[in-house]
Amino acid sequence: MNIFEKEIMRRVKELDCNAVYRENGNSVSVTFNGNIIAEIRGEIPEKTGELDVQESEIFLHIRRLCANVANYCTAYENGEPIKNPNLSDGFRRLFKIGKAKMAARYDRKSGFEFVVWGDNENPDFFVSYDKAREKFAALSGLVDREKIFDDEELQALYYCVFMTLEINDALNEDMLDLLREVKRKLDIAISKNLSAQRGGKI
């Protein structure tokens, strides 16, 4: 298993799911309440049949989780070792914008630990990648928190649109087209948030 697969198998537990690695297919099977709802090959999750409403919600979270984990695993694998007297050994740079820096280290048992700091900022340590990225974005000046949606809000909006398209039969074709376009734009926005300025080349 590679780092991505190990991290996914650990992280899906946050969604009350279990995961099994299948060597013959180089894939990760994700189960919810004993039912296989997703097969992850490479970094892409695929549905394993018709899912009910709850399973569809879980699958949506799995898809977002895969994109998130792939983002920081790739940045970590491509990152340069960090030499900083305030950090212990093993950290690699993920991103750097101006004076803001973000790094991570990987442990086989506990997974990733993230740290964010600046020239005039003490290092802040995070277990959550989302929290670390939010701190980095604010420290680097990439975002104005008063003018944009944060990741949690974007994902909530995406889920509302997704579920409305899936289960609401009362919408006319114009409304369906509008919601599909909103869903497409939200998907792009979330993906850009996950992949922008990756690999320490910012």
LINDAMO-V688994 format. One record per residue. N is the residue number from 1. SS is DSSP state (H for helix, E for strand, L for the rest). PHI is phi in whole degrees, -180 to 180 (999 if undefined). PSI is psi in whole degrees, 0 to 359 (* if undefined). Layout:
[[N,SS,PHI,PSI] [N,SS,PHI,PSI]]
//
This chain:
[[1,L,999,143] [2,L,-90,177] [3,H,-62,319] [4,H,-58,312] [5,H,-64,319] [6,H,-64,319] [7,H,-69,320] [8,H,-62,316] [9,H,-62,328] [10,H,-77,318] [11,H,-75,331] [12,H,-65,342] [13,H,-64,334] [14,H,-64,338] [15,H,-100,16] [16,L,61,33] [17,L,-113,164] [18,E,-121,160] [19,E,-139,146] [20,E,-130,132] [21,E,-88,130] [22,E,-111,106] [23,L,-64,324] [24,L,-66,335] [25,L,-114,2] [26,L,49,50] [27,E,-138,165] [28,E,-116,122] [29,E,-94,128] [30,E,-109,128] [31,E,-115,147] [32,E,-133,123] [33,L,54,37] [34,L,84,355] [35,E,-104,135] [36,E,-74,120] [37,E,-113,347] [38,E,-154,143] [39,E,-117,126] [40,E,-108,116] [41,E,-119,128] [42,L,68,244] [43,L,-123,13] [44,E,-112,121] [45,E,-85,141] [46,E,-125,140] [47,E,-66,151] [48,L,-110,31] [49,L,133,194] [50,L,-72,130] [51,L,-113,145] [52,L,-78,183] [53,H,-61,314] [54,H,-65,317] [55,H,-65,324] [56,H,-64,321] [57,H,-64,316] [58,H,-63,319] [59,H,-62,321] [60,H,-60,318] [61,H,-66,323] [62,H,-63,318] [63,H,-63,317] [64,H,-67,321] [65,H,-62,318] [66,H,-61,316] [67,H,-63,319] [68,H,-64,309] [69,H,-65,319] [70,H,-60,323] [71,H,-61,308] [72,H,-80,335] [73,H,-67,318] [74,H,-64,315] [75,H,-62,321] [76,H,-66,314] [77,H,-65,332] [78,H,-94,355] [79,L,-79,153] [80,L,-88,146] [81,E,-59,142] [82,L,-95,133] [83,L,-113,101] [84,L,-144,123] [85,L,-62,341] [86,L,-88,358] [87,L,-121,145] [88,L,-76,169] [89,L,-66,155] [90,L,105,350] [91,L,-80,141] [92,E,-122,146] [93,E,-71,132] [94,E,-97,305] [95,E,-141,154] [96,E,-150,124] [97,E,-134,116] [98,L,58,237] [99,L,-91,354] [100,E,-89,136] [101,E,-135,149] [102,E,-137,135] [103,E,-139,170] [104,E,-149,157] [105,E,-134,156] [106,E,-120,134] [107,E,-123,132] [108,L,-60,328] [109,L,-88,315] [110,L,-101,352] [111,E,86,216] [112,E,-94,149] [113,E,-125,136] [114,E,-116,152] [115,E,-141,142] [116,E,-130,136] [117,E,-157,168] [118,E,-137,178] [119,L,-59,325] [120,L,-113,21] [121,E,-126,134] [122,E,-71,152] [123,E,-62,134] [124,E,-109,129] [125,E,-104,143] [126,E,-139,144] [127,L,-88,329] [128,L,-87,124] [129,H,-64,320] [130,H,-61,317] [131,H,-67,320] [132,H,-65,317] [133,H,-67,323] [134,H,-63,316] [135,H,-63,317] [136,H,-63,316] [137,H,-62,319] [138,H,-70,318] [139,H,-67,325] [140,H,-83,348] [141,L,82,13] [142,L,-67,329] [143,L,-131,153] [144,L,-111,109] [145,L,-62,340] [146,L,-82,348] [147,L,-114,355] [148,L,-133,165] [149,L,-83,140] [150,L,-81,175] [151,H,-60,319] [152,H,-64,319] [153,H,-67,318] [154,H,-61,316] [155,H,-68,325] [156,H,-64,317] [157,H,-63,316] [158,H,-60,315] [159,H,-64,319] [160,H,-61,317] [161,H,-66,315] [162,H,-57,311] [163,H,-70,326] [164,H,-63,318] [165,H,-66,327] [166,H,-76,321] [167,H,-120,352] [168,L,-95,114] [169,L,-95,1] [170,L,-92,358] [171,L,-84,142] [172,L,-82,175] [173,H,-66,326] [174,H,-64,317] [175,H,-67,321] [176,H,-62,317] [177,H,-63,319] [178,H,-64,315] [179,H,-67,324] [180,H,-63,321] [181,H,-69,320] [182,H,-62,316] [183,H,-60,317] [184,H,-61,316] [185,H,-69,322] [186,H,-64,320] [187,H,-61,317] [188,H,-65,316] [189,H,-62,317] [190,H,-68,317] [191,H,-63,320] [192,H,-65,321] [193,H,-62,325] [194,H,-77,325] [195,H,-109,350] [196,L,-65,142] [197,L,56,44] [198,L,-93,168] [199,L,78,14] [200,L,72,15] [201,L,-106,17] [202,L,-74,*]]
//
